[in-house]
Amino acid sequence: MSNNDENCRDPRDHGLRIAVLIKQVPSIESLVLEASGRLRRSDVPLEMNAYCRRAVAKGVELARATNGRCMVATLGPPSADDVLREALAWGADSGVLLTDPCFAGSDTLATARALAALLEREGPFDLVLVGRSSIDAETGQVGPEVAQLLDLPFASAVRDLELDQSSFAVRVRCEEDDGGCEKLVRLPAVLAVAERLCDPAKVPPESRPQGTLSNLNWLNASDLASTGPWGEDGSPTRVGALHNIVARRDEILCTGSIEEQIEFVIELLTQRGALDPAAVSSSSLVPSSVRPAGSSGTTSAVCVVLERERDQLARELLGAAATIAAVNGAPVVAFTEEGLRADDMWSWGADEVVALRGLGAEEDVADAIIHWAQSYTPHVVLAPGTTWGREVAARVAAQLGAGLIGDALALDLIDDRLRCLKPACGGSLVAEITSTSRTQMATVRPGVLSIPEPRTGAHETRVSEIEVLTRGRVDATSRWRDDDLEALSRAGVVVGVGVGVDPEHYDVVRQLVTVLGGEMAATRRVTDRGWMPHSRQLGITGRSISPRLYVAIGLSGKLNHLIGLRSAGTILAVNSDVTAPVFQGCDIGIVGDWRDVVPMLTTALSTRSAALLSHL
């Protein structure tokens, strides 16, 4: 099912034929991994993935608006039948459950391969909708991998969608990590929808159809034209040891007047080192080149795909790549679109630079890297865990059949195998993931890797060029950035606000932020209302950060938000409701109205800072 498929129909002559790929996941509160590394799905409450609910709602809406049809499909055990019934109750025209024991243990590539085969069987479709990611994995890889396998254009995190029938396309407005873009995407296409696209499709269990349904079909692997491989046999990634990284909080609830509470809090924060802005300096140095770039053995190269205008992230990735490459004396090859000097990249860890000439969409950049990789078979490929990097990496992995580890928090090379630590169970655990494929790939979360000191000395950086040829299927008509993606990652102190703080009073909070030398963040409800950029959202559908101090103001402290703070050193909460959940997820709690607490806390901290300076 591709743009060149002779069976693709002109959407101007008929209603849209839409496929929505959905997933059944454990509820956030019940995310648990078994010893095998798979999510426990028995004896736990299951539900439709939150992002998929938006995809279903939009798919049904578009089908009705164009007199078309909407099919929902899922890959999973027999219990996944329930999410299809919920989608049918919402208004989907038909549902397909792809279920077979041979699919058990499928990673994202094996899952994408099976879903692509299903779409080929049931299609052609004008539009395929998926959720931006799933709460149990959070990689966002299946959508772009399906698009690559079906040779279709793709757009991620779509929050506005308008059908342009005159040009056989959809106009979309997409969320990006610290901004957004508008694109014209030609049909047929795959779109991953954002949480804010529309209201979710939700139907209570008692209102879902039961019994045998003529429009609900079950298929197994033998019904597909493709022979796979599926399941563990078709999965080039493996789950290893699990580590619990959720810090146990002290839950100290202050008592007394606000003045007394603040005095006590500052004493505690000082004892914990939460107010110590001691600089964290890098103790490591980018390793020296062992093998000259371009020499024999290029097939063992460690490659880094760099996103333009993200210099700090480039330094993180190149430093990690150089450390990995030094294990086997391999060269580091950096792919860059524009803006970075070869000498700078050498000092950060690159031995060879491949300049990608010509501005193309993510699929065009991926094509260029695929063609290079098919010739040289690199050992490791690293890419940024950004909206751009995830699509590029997912497309490359799908085409090469490579294992792709998403959102790595740390990585090293053990026995020639790339080993990464990746969030699991909604972030409450990290799992060791390895890849069995010849080329091993990973996307890395911004801000999680240290930046080693740049190397110096005489060097020769080999520079080559590859022309990026555009296919013209995705046109970015505008792109903007409204924030700094790396600001929260760099911050030692972050002050988070909920809807209990009106934006008219943010200046009061910013005074505290200034005194602490920190940054502001927010809950999902705040960014939903447009009070702060989406890049400032913390939690399971936002960012995860690890400051030494997090101050929660005017927020209830639900699990969805606190998951993003699991690695914070100290959490201080301010809330007037002594029963607020945030007090069970913090180290220190002040009970009081934030309007009274914050100005007094700001003054007390300013006085403390002045006293410290006077003794220097």
MOSULQUI-V61949 format. One line per field, one symbol per residue. phi: phi as a letter, one per 30 degrees, with the letter a starting at -180 (. if undefined). A space follows every 10 residues. Layout:
BEGIN
phi = ???
END
This chain:
BEGIN
phi = .bdcddddcd ddcaddcccc cbbcbddedc dbcdedjddd bcibdcadee ddddddeddd dddddchcbb ccbbcldedd eddddddddd kddabbccba eddeiddddd dddddddddd dcddbdbccb deacddbidi cdeddddddc hbdbbchdcb bbdcddchbb cbccdbebla acbccdddac bccddcdadd dbbdedcddc idbdcbccbb eddcddcjdc hddccdcbcc dcbdcdddcd hdcdbjdded dddddddddd ddidccdedc cdccbedddc cediddjedc dccbcccdib dddddddddd dddddddcic dccccbdajc ddddddddkd cbccdccjcb deddddedde dddddchddb bcbddceddd dedddddddd icdccchdca aacbhicdcb cbdbhijdbb cdcbbcddcc bacbddiccd cddddbkdab cdbbbbddcd cicbcddabb bcacecdddd ddbbccccdd cdedcddddd ddedddicbc badddddedi dbdedcdckd cbccbbddbb ccbibdidee ddedcdcddb cccbadcdce edddbbdbbc cldedddddd dddddddddd ddddcd
END
